[in-house]
Amino acid sequence: MNANAIAGVALPKSSPGPARLRWLATDAWVLARRQFAHIRQIPEKLFDVTLQPIMFVLLFAYVFGGVIHVPGGGDYHEYLIGGILVQTLVFGLMGPGTSMATDLGEGIIDRFTSLPMSRPAYLIGHLTAEFCATVLAITIMIISGLIVGWGVNSTALEALAGFGLLLLLAITMIWVGTLIGVLVRSADAVQGIAFVTVFPLTFVANTFVPVGGLPDGLRQVAEYNPVSCWAAAVRTLFGNPTAIPSGSAWPLEHSVVAGLIWCLAILAVVIPLTVRGFRKRTTG
């Protein structure tokens, strides 16, 4: 995999810290490039984070946009993009989950771990490749939004914070997807779990319609839904219409703070579980 692996010699455990870090970084980058090669050979693997969001933008902007009212007179196209950005990132957990489950099921990781390579390299390379794919998805969504009339109406600092929140959410969903991939027995199971959980979460929310128009019961669920919180936070930071009714739940009234709390809390739970599960599946 790296110079040491090609020579068939593992780096001694007594090697200094910087040398071990370079070894880890080199192995992780080689494995990330493997993921990039898969995408280049099978580009349809990115359909869920590229074509699907564009379809949602066109569908809701030009088919439903004329009949969906944004309270306060805001432009629906500007309201819509924040929700689709969040929906795309949440659905993005399917990619890393499927990739991880496939490699575990086919025994590829067992072959890697038998080589003289750094043990955390596969997981780091996997996360790196998935993050790069997600950044591509965000870029495509931003361009699509600009085409349909979306724009950033906040200060430069607030806009940077908005992009930062999107990247943090992307990292969170990649870890969640990786955990699912570690826990399930097949790639098909990842898709089943994702649709059963993510699909209702992204629609019983303010992703496409303001929560004020939802009936009692669904409205309360939507107000405490983390997807609603993230969408409202992105709209707030980009200076887009939020359509948050007065007297809404705390997560919507303080969406930026609540969005950060949701991401950090999920990461605090998911990262240890993923590392422990991955170690259990690849040793023994």
N, C-alpha and C positions, 0 to 999 in steps of 0.2 A: 504493500500500500504506500509506504514511504521508503526512504532510503534504507532504513533499518529492516523493514519488512522484505524489501526486494533482496537484501543480502541474507535474509533468513535469520537475522539476529535481533532479538528483542532488546530494547533499551534496559540496562540494569536498573533495578529498583533504587540503587544508591546514587543514581545520577542526580545532579543538582536540579532544583526546582525549575529554573528557566529552560533547561534542556527538555524536561518532561512536558512542560507547557508547549514548547515548540513541536514536540512529538505528537501531543494531543491535537494541536491546531492543524498540523499537516494531515493526520489521519482523518480528522473530521471534515476537512475541506475535500479530500479525495472522495469520501462517502457522500458529501453534498453534491459533488459533481456527478456522481452516479445517479442521483435523483434527477439532476438537470438533464442528463442523457436520456432518462426514461421519458421525461416530458417532451424532449425534442423528437423522440421516436414515436411517442403516442400523445400528440398534442390535445386529443380529446379529454385527457385527464384534467385539463384546466377549464372544461366547459362550465362546471358548476360555479366557478368564480370569475368567468369572463362573459360568455354568451348569455347565461341565465340572468345575471343582473341587468344586462343591456335589454333583454326582453322585458323584464319587469319595468324598467324605466320607460320604454316605449309604450307598453300596455297601459300603465297607470297614468302616464303623462298625457297621452293622446286619446285614449279610449275612455278612461274614467275621470281624468282630470277636470273635464268640463262640468261634471256633476257633483264633485266633492268640494264642499265649502270649507275654507279655512277661516275660523273665527278671527275677527280683527282685520279682515280684508287683506290678509297676506296672500302671496302668490303660491299656488299649489305646487308648481314645479320646484320652487325653492324649498318648500316644506318636504317634498317627496324625497329628495336626494339624500338627506340626512338619514332617513329611515332605511332606504335601500342600501346605503353604505354599511349600516349596522347589520341589516339582514344578511348581506353578502358575507360579512366577516363571521357571523354566527353560523351560517350554513357552511362556512369554510372549514369547520372542524371535520367534515366528512373526508377531505383529502388526506390529512395526516393520519386519521384513524384507519382508513382503508389501506394506505401504504404500509403502516406499521403491522396491521393484522396480516396482510399478504406476506410480508417478509418473515414474520414469525411462523406463519403456517407453512411456508415453503422451506423453512430451515436455512434460509440465507444467512440469518444473523448467527446461527451456530457455526457456519463456515467462517464468518468473519472473526468470531471470537476465538477460533482455533489458530488464527494467524498471530504473529508477533506485533499486535497493534494495541493502542491504548483502549481500554475497555469502555470508557464513556464516549469514545469517538463516534460510534454509530448513532447514538441518541442525539449528540450535538450536531452531527452532520444532517440527520433527519430534520431536526428543528430548524436548522439554518436554511435548508432547501425549501421547506414549507413556508418559512417567513418570506423568502425572496418571491415565491409564487404569490403570496398574499399582497405584498407590496405592488406587484404587477396588477393584481385585481383592483386595488385601491386607485392606482393610476388610471386604469381603464374607466372606472366609475367616475372619477373626477372629470375626465375628458367628456364622457357621456353627459354628465350633468351640465357642463359648460355649453354643450351643443343644444340642450333643451331649455336653456335659460337660467340655470342655477348660477349663483355667484357667491363670493365671500363678501359679506358686508360688515365685517368686524375689523378690529385693529390687527396689525401684523402679529403682535404678541398673542392675541386671542386665537388667531388662525393657526399659529404654530402649536398652541395648546390643543386645538381641535385635531390637528394631524397627529400630535403626540398621543392623544386619547385613542384615536383609531389604531395606531400601531400597538399600543398597550392592549387594546381589545383583541387585536389580531394575535398577539403572543398568547393571550389568555385562551383563546379558542383553539390555537394549535396545541397547547398543552392538554386541554380537555379532550380534543380528538385523539391525541396520542395515548392518553389514559384509556379511552374506550378501545382503541386498537390493541392495547396491551391486555385488556381484560377479556375480550371476546375471543371466540375460536375461529372465526372466519370473517373475511372482508364483507360478505353479504350481511352479516349481523350488524356491522357498523352502520350501514345504510338504513337498516330497519330501525335501529335505536335512534339515529339522527332524525329520521322523519317523524317518528312517534313523539319525540320530545321537542325538537327544534321547530317543526312546522307550526304547531299550535302556539308556541312561545312568540314566534315572529308575527303571527296574525292577530292574536289576542293582545294587541299592543297598539301604540301610536305610530307604528311603522308606516302605514298608508293612510290612516284616517285619524283625526283628532279623537282623543279619549272621551271628550265631552259628548260626542254623538253616540256613544255605546250605551246599551241598556244597563240598568242597575244589576250588579252581580259581575257582569263582564267588565264594567268600568272599574270596579274596585280591583279586580284581578289585573287589569291592564296598568293601573296606577302603580302597583307594586312589582310589576314585571320588570326584571332587569333590562330587557330589550327596550322597553319604553324609556327607562332611565338613560340608557346609552344614546338612544336616538334624540331625546330632548337635550342631552348634554352637547352632542355634536351640533345640533341646530343652534343652541345658545352660543357656542364658541365661534361658529361661523357667521353669526348675526342673521340667521334665517328665522322665519316664523316658527314659533313653538306651539301655539294654540293650546297652552296649558290653562285649563279652567281655574278660576279662583277657588280657593279652598281645596285644592288637590292634595294628595298624599305627600308626605315629606320628601320621598325620593324624586318626585317630579318638581317640587318647588325648589329643591337644591340638587338639581340633576348632575351638575359637574362633580360636586363632592361625592354624591351617592354613586356615580359611575365609577369613580376612582376606588371607592370602598369595595364595590362589587368585584372589580377586577383583581384587586389585591387580595381580597378574601378568598376568591376562587383559586388564585395562584397558590396561596398559602396552603390550601388543602390539596390541590391537584398535583403539584410538583412532587411532594414527598411520596404520594401514592403511586405516581407514575414511575419514579425512580425505583421504588421498592418492588413494584410489580414487574418492571422490566428486568431487574436483577434476578427476580425469582424465576421468570420465564427463560432466562438465558444462562442460568447456572444450574448445576445439579446433575 
